[in-house]
Amino acid sequence: MFKTLLKSRFTAWGVSMFAGNKKGKTRTKGATIALAIMFCVLVLFLIFSLSIMFYGIAELSLYTGEVYAMLTIASIVAVALCIVGSIFATKTQIFDSKDNEFLLSMPIPPNYIFLSRLVLLLLVNYGLEALVMLPAIIIHAVIIGFSPIGAIFAFLIFILIPFFTLSLSALCAWGVSIIASKIKNKTLVTTVLFVVIMTVYLLGCGSLGVLFGSFEEGTVSFAGLKNTAIFYWMASAASLGNYLNFIIFALICIALALSTYLLLNHFFISIITTHKGAPVAKIKSKEEKVNSVKTALFKKEIRRFFTSSAYILNAGIGNLLGVLFSVILALNSQEFLQIAQSEPVISKLIPVFVLLVSMFFFSMNIVSAPSISLENNNLWILQSAPIRARDVLMAKVKTHITISTPCALVGTLILVISYKIDALVSVLILLANLSLVVFTAFFGMLLGLKFPKFDWLNENVAVKQGFAVFGALMGGMLWSVILIAVAFLFTVLVNIILAAITVIILNLIMCLPIYLYFNGKAEKTFKLLKQ
């Protein structure tokens, strides 16, 4: 029974990743290959970035003799990434899954249902951990080396970390579910809690340097990392072969995982069948204001976005990251400006750096990409109504631009002010970012129209998975990288003014054919869409 349930869980995951527009129809081979390539590019980019950082730390730690430093930092990053990356997936899979009550009505032991979900989530944690810990362990083995017992401890630590992170994620997700069940506006509380968690995570990553010792007068020390408790214990176990620290870490992981499983398994039925705390809505009659078709469609899209925490957190994550990283970089602007004063080349490239940060993070917004998929069973209403497809598509594009523009302006203003960029260049950087927002809106809408995903029972699938969502995310990020390369080249050869103007023109040129398509052939494509 458990094997069948587990197989169905993995089958559902596979279908959600590789299904096409209609149920039972797989995605074309070309689309699957393109999706796989983009996924591999993203993974390799993350691994490459982390490897460069770990290599530098490993060299420094070898110089100071504090060989535990790199693995300590890697473990902190890995644990934080696993918790942040899986906490809301854990909440959705365990506590808010649409088929919980259906499965409970069948002759299936509840602990089988609970355990099958945990196994899938455990694999998600292994995947997230591997992005960080595998390059860290390999670099440590090459630069510093492992003793035989240290290598064994490193392997066992890699096995144990996901149990530790999944336990914390499950407990946090349970807490979020309890809070959300007692508040009327669940979207608001889920979004606020996610923002708080992400803020703490990003600010924590940004302040890792406070754990280091002195870097003054040519001396380097990582002594402060010893204060990280469990992270230092697992790193010292692998780096130094410390038996006692490994035993402590292993006992903590096993005890936490076992107690979390027993606790949640005991209350599993009551957790997923209890719905309390939401006040009964009071119906008030009022006169409805008559709106034009375009205004009504736009308001519908705005309401759809702000009444779905999954939509907000997955499609609008770039807004949060962009503003948070702008704040973090602004807090460290003085140190960067001091370096730039002694290096004219760096000083000249500061505006490009600001453009890089803001464009990269705000290109992650994909509000328009899943909007067609989210129509699902309501799609026929739009198709049968006397409404032009152009108006439907442009309302979704306008929603993307309206949601992303304020955060793009705030994040960019924070950076241009903190890095003391002159007025004209600041205005051009703002316009360049806004032009990218417009491009991502049109590009995401194009992919959403061409590759909709209607075979979902939970809206999380529509906003997280599918070629349109992944393609919009990867395409926007890659396009921002191309624009930054162009801006860098023009800044070095001419100046930042010409570079920013070129970026604006390129974005508008890319939008033009999509806009013309929406006004023409998109009408037929939209009418032929089927759930």
DOSEMI-649559 format. One line per 2 residues: number of its first residue (from 1); for each residue x, y, z of C-alpha. Coordinates in steps of 0.1 Angstrom, whole numbers. Example, Ala and Ser with C-alpha at 12.3 -4.5 7.8 and 13.67 -1.06 7.14 Angstrom:
1 = 123 -45 78 ~ 137 -11 71
***
This chain:
1 = 0 0 0 ~ 28 24 10
3 = 47 17 -22 ~ 16 24 -43
5 = 10 56 -25 ~ 46 67 -29
7 = 46 58 -66 ~ 15 79 -71
9 = 32 108 -54 ~ 62 106 -78
11 = 39 100 -108 ~ 19 131 -100
13 = 52 151 -97 ~ 64 137 -130
15 = 31 146 -147 ~ 32 181 -133
17 = 67 186 -147 ~ 63 170 -182
19 = 26 172 -190 ~ 15 194 -218
21 = -16 216 -223 ~ -41 188 -222
23 = -44 159 -197 ~ -27 129 -210
25 = -7 148 -236 ~ 30 150 -230
27 = 51 180 -238 ~ 69 180 -271
29 = 105 167 -272 ~ 118 201 -282
31 = 101 218 -253 ~ 113 192 -229
33 = 149 196 -240 ~ 147 234 -238
35 = 132 231 -203 ~ 160 207 -193
37 = 187 230 -207 ~ 174 260 -189
39 = 172 241 -157 ~ 207 228 -160
41 = 220 264 -168 ~ 204 277 -136
43 = 218 248 -115 ~ 253 252 -130
45 = 252 290 -125 ~ 243 285 -88
47 = 270 258 -83 ~ 296 279 -101
49 = 289 310 -80 ~ 290 291 -47
51 = 322 273 -58 ~ 340 305 -64
53 = 330 318 -29 ~ 339 285 -12
55 = 373 283 -30 ~ 383 318 -16
57 = 372 309 19 ~ 390 275 17
59 = 423 292 7 ~ 420 317 35
61 = 411 290 61 ~ 441 270 50
63 = 463 300 55 ~ 450 306 90
65 = 448 270 100 ~ 411 272 108
67 = 402 245 82 ~ 366 242 95
69 = 356 277 83 ~ 345 269 48
71 = 323 239 58 ~ 308 259 86
73 = 297 287 63 ~ 285 261 37
75 = 264 243 63 ~ 248 276 74
77 = 239 285 38 ~ 227 249 30
79 = 204 247 61 ~ 190 281 55
81 = 184 274 18 ~ 167 241 26
83 = 144 256 52 ~ 135 287 31
85 = 131 267 -1 ~ 109 239 14
87 = 89 255 42 ~ 59 265 20
89 = 62 234 -1 ~ 59 215 31
91 = 29 235 42 ~ 12 228 8
93 = 21 191 6 ~ 13 181 42
95 = -13 205 56 ~ -30 221 26
97 = -30 193 0 ~ -63 191 -19
99 = -65 153 -17 ~ -59 149 20
101 = -96 143 28 ~ -101 121 -3
103 = -72 98 8 ~ -84 97 44
105 = -118 84 31 ~ -100 54 15
107 = -87 23 34 ~ -52 38 37
109 = -35 41 70 ~ -30 79 78
111 = 6 74 86 ~ 12 60 51
113 = -2 93 36 ~ 19 114 59
115 = 51 94 54 ~ 47 94 16
117 = 46 132 16 ~ 76 134 38
119 = 97 112 15 ~ 90 135 -15
121 = 99 165 6 ~ 130 148 19
123 = 142 144 -17 ~ 135 181 -23
125 = 157 189 7 ~ 185 167 -6
127 = 184 185 -40 ~ 186 219 -23
129 = 214 207 0 ~ 234 192 -29
131 = 236 226 -46 ~ 256 239 -16
133 = 273 210 1 ~ 285 190 -28
135 = 307 218 -42 ~ 318 227 -7
137 = 328 191 1 ~ 346 187 -32
139 = 366 220 -28 ~ 375 210 8
141 = 388 177 -4 ~ 409 193 -31
143 = 422 224 -12 ~ 424 211 24
145 = 418 174 22 ~ 399 149 45
147 = 412 123 69 ~ 396 89 64
149 = 373 94 94 ~ 366 130 83
151 = 355 118 49 ~ 331 93 65
153 = 317 121 88 ~ 313 144 58
155 = 293 117 40 ~ 271 110 71
157 = 266 148 76 ~ 254 151 40
159 = 229 123 47 ~ 217 138 80
161 = 213 175 71 ~ 180 171 52
163 = 164 153 82 ~ 173 183 103
165 = 160 208 78 ~ 128 190 70
167 = 120 187 106 ~ 124 224 111
169 = 104 231 79 ~ 76 209 90
171 = 73 225 124 ~ 74 260 110
173 = 49 250 83 ~ 26 236 111
175 = 29 269 129 ~ 21 289 98
177 = -10 267 92 ~ -22 272 127
179 = -18 310 125 ~ -35 311 91
181 = -64 290 103 ~ -72 316 129
183 = -71 346 107 ~ -97 356 81
185 = -72 368 54 ~ -50 337 50
187 = -34 352 19 ~ -22 382 40
189 = -8 362 69 ~ 10 336 46
191 = 25 364 25 ~ 36 384 56
193 = 52 353 72 ~ 70 345 41
195 = 84 380 38 ~ 95 379 74
197 = 113 346 69 ~ 129 357 36
199 = 140 390 52 ~ 156 372 82
201 = 173 347 58 ~ 187 374 34
203 = 198 397 62 ~ 214 368 80
205 = 233 358 48 ~ 243 394 44
207 = 257 397 79 ~ 277 364 79
209 = 308 386 80 ~ 302 395 116
211 = 310 359 126 ~ 345 363 113
213 = 374 376 133 ~ 398 403 124
215 = 408 411 88 ~ 429 442 97
217 = 465 447 90 ~ 469 415 69
219 = 455 392 96 ~ 426 369 90
221 = 406 350 116 ~ 374 329 115
223 = 373 323 152 ~ 338 338 154
225 = 324 308 135 ~ 329 287 166
227 = 299 305 181 ~ 275 289 155
229 = 271 258 176 ~ 256 230 155
231 = 271 243 123 ~ 306 244 138
233 = 300 209 153 ~ 292 194 119
235 = 321 212 101 ~ 347 204 128
237 = 336 167 127 ~ 343 165 89
239 = 373 189 88 ~ 391 178 121
241 = 376 143 125 ~ 361 154 159
243 = 342 123 172 ~ 324 141 200
245 = 310 169 178 ~ 298 144 152
247 = 280 124 179 ~ 263 155 193
249 = 252 167 158 ~ 239 132 148
251 = 220 128 181 ~ 204 163 176
253 = 193 154 140 ~ 180 120 149
255 = 161 132 180 ~ 146 162 162
257 = 135 141 132 ~ 121 113 152
259 = 102 136 176 ~ 88 157 148
261 = 76 127 129 ~ 59 112 160
263 = 43 145 169 ~ 30 154 135
265 = 20 118 127 ~ 0 117 159
267 = -19 149 151 ~ -20 145 113
269 = -57 137 110 ~ -68 165 134
271 = -44 190 116 ~ -57 184 81
273 = -94 181 90 ~ -97 211 113
275 = -108 243 98 ~ -114 269 124
277 = -110 306 132 ~ -122 321 99
279 = -151 344 107 ~ -183 341 87
281 = -184 367 60 ~ -212 393 63
283 = -229 401 30 ~ -236 438 24
285 = -256 450 -5 ~ -242 480 -24
287 = -244 495 -58 ~ -219 481 -82
289 = -200 506 -103 ~ -201 500 -140
291 = -166 497 -155 ~ -154 494 -191
293 = -143 460 -203 ~ -106 468 -200
295 = -110 482 -165 ~ -131 452 -154
297 = -105 427 -168 ~ -77 446 -151
299 = -94 447 -117 ~ -101 410 -120
301 = -64 402 -125 ~ -54 425 -96
303 = -79 407 -73 ~ -67 373 -85
305 = -31 382 -77 ~ -37 396 -42
307 = -61 369 -31 ~ -36 340 -37
309 = -5 337 -15 ~ 10 311 -39
311 = 6 336 -68 ~ 22 364 -48
313 = 51 345 -34 ~ 61 326 -65
315 = 53 350 -93 ~ 62 382 -75
317 = 93 370 -56 ~ 116 393 -76
319 = 99 423 -60 ~ 108 411 -25
321 = 144 401 -35 ~ 150 432 -54
323 = 140 456 -25 ~ 158 435 1
325 = 191 432 -17 ~ 189 469 -25
327 = 186 476 12 ~ 215 452 20
329 = 237 468 -6 ~ 228 503 4
331 = 239 495 40 ~ 273 485 27
333 = 276 513 2 ~ 302 533 21
335 = 328 506 20 ~ 323 501 -17
337 = 325 538 -24 ~ 358 541 -4
339 = 373 514 -27 ~ 359 532 -58
341 = 376 564 -48 ~ 410 548 -52
343 = 401 529 -84 ~ 387 551 -112
345 = 377 521 -132 ~ 355 508 -104
347 = 340 543 -99 ~ 330 544 -136
349 = 313 510 -133 ~ 292 518 -102
351 = 261 527 -123 ~ 265 494 -142
353 = 267 476 -109 ~ 235 493 -97
355 = 218 484 -130 ~ 230 448 -127
357 = 215 443 -92 ~ 182 459 -99
359 = 176 444 -134 ~ 186 409 -124
361 = 163 406 -94 ~ 133 424 -109
363 = 136 402 -140 ~ 125 373 -117
365 = 89 386 -116 ~ 67 363 -137
367 = 32 376 -128 ~ 20 374 -164
369 = 34 339 -172 ~ 9 317 -152
371 = -21 340 -156 ~ -36 321 -185
373 = -30 287 -167 ~ -48 301 -136
375 = -80 307 -156 ~ -84 269 -160
377 = -121 261 -157 ~ -131 298 -162
379 = -113 301 -195 ~ -144 293 -215
381 = -161 323 -200 ~ -135 347 -215
383 = -135 328 -248 ~ -173 329 -251
385 = -178 365 -239 ~ -178 393 -265
387 = -143 403 -254 ~ -112 406 -277
389 = -83 383 -268 ~ -61 414 -270
391 = -80 430 -241 ~ -76 399 -220
393 = -39 396 -227 ~ -32 433 -223
395 = -50 433 -189 ~ -27 406 -177
397 = 3 425 -190 ~ -9 457 -174
399 = -13 438 -141 ~ 23 426 -142
401 = 36 461 -149 ~ 14 476 -122
403 = 26 452 -95 ~ 63 452 -104
405 = 68 489 -112 ~ 65 503 -76
407 = 91 478 -62 ~ 114 484 -92
409 = 113 521 -86 ~ 118 518 -48
411 = 147 493 -51 ~ 164 514 -79
413 = 160 547 -60 ~ 176 531 -29
415 = 206 521 -49 ~ 211 553 -69
417 = 208 575 -38 ~ 231 553 -16
419 = 257 551 -43 ~ 255 588 -51
421 = 248 585 -88 ~ 240 618 -106
423 = 205 628 -116 ~ 206 622 -153
425 = 221 587 -150 ~ 197 579 -122
427 = 167 587 -144 ~ 181 566 -172
429 = 187 537 -149 ~ 151 539 -136
431 = 138 540 -172 ~ 160 510 -181
433 = 145 490 -152 ~ 110 500 -161
435 = 116 490 -197 ~ 128 456 -185
437 = 96 453 -164 ~ 76 459 -196
439 = 96 433 -215 ~ 92 406 -188
441 = 54 413 -187 ~ 51 408 -225
443 = 75 379 -226 ~ 58 361 -197
445 = 24 366 -213 ~ 36 353 -247
447 = 49 321 -230 ~ 17 318 -209
449 = -4 319 -241 ~ 18 295 -260
451 = 24 270 -231 ~ -5 271 -207
453 = -8 244 -180 ~ -44 234 -172
455 = -39 200 -157 ~ -37 211 -121
457 = -58 206 -90 ~ -38 229 -68
459 = -30 265 -80 ~ 6 260 -66
461 = 12 238 -96 ~ 1 264 -120
463 = 23 292 -106 ~ 54 270 -99
465 = 56 245 -127 ~ 53 243 -164
467 = 73 256 -193 ~ 57 290 -193
469 = 67 297 -157 ~ 102 283 -159
471 = 108 298 -193 ~ 97 333 -182
473 = 119 331 -152 ~ 150 318 -169
475 = 144 339 -201 ~ 141 371 -180
477 = 172 364 -160 ~ 193 355 -191
479 = 180 385 -210 ~ 190 408 -180
481 = 225 392 -181 ~ 228 400 -218
483 = 216 436 -212 ~ 242 440 -184
485 = 269 427 -207 ~ 259 452 -233
487 = 257 480 -207 ~ 292 471 -194
489 = 307 471 -229 ~ 291 505 -238
491 = 301 520 -205 ~ 338 510 -210
493 = 339 521 -246 ~ 317 552 -244
495 = 297 561 -212 ~ 269 549 -190
497 = 244 573 -206 ~ 246 556 -240
499 = 246 522 -223 ~ 214 529 -204
501 = 197 543 -236 ~ 208 512 -255
503 = 192 489 -228 ~ 160 509 -230
505 = 159 506 -268 ~ 166 469 -268
507 = 138 462 -244 ~ 113 482 -264
509 = 124 465 -296 ~ 118 431 -280
511 = 84 441 -269 ~ 72 454 -303
513 = 67 421 -321 ~ 49 406 -291
515 = 26 436 -289 ~ 18 433 -327
517 = 12 395 -322 ~ -13 402 -294
519 = -32 426 -317 ~ -33 400 -345
521 = -28 363 -346 ~ -31 359 -308
523 = -69 361 -312 ~ -70 327 -329
525 = -45 311 -305 ~ -65 323 -275
527 = -98 310 -289 ~ -83 276 -296
529 = -71 271 -260 ~ -87 241 -242
531 = -86 231 -206
***
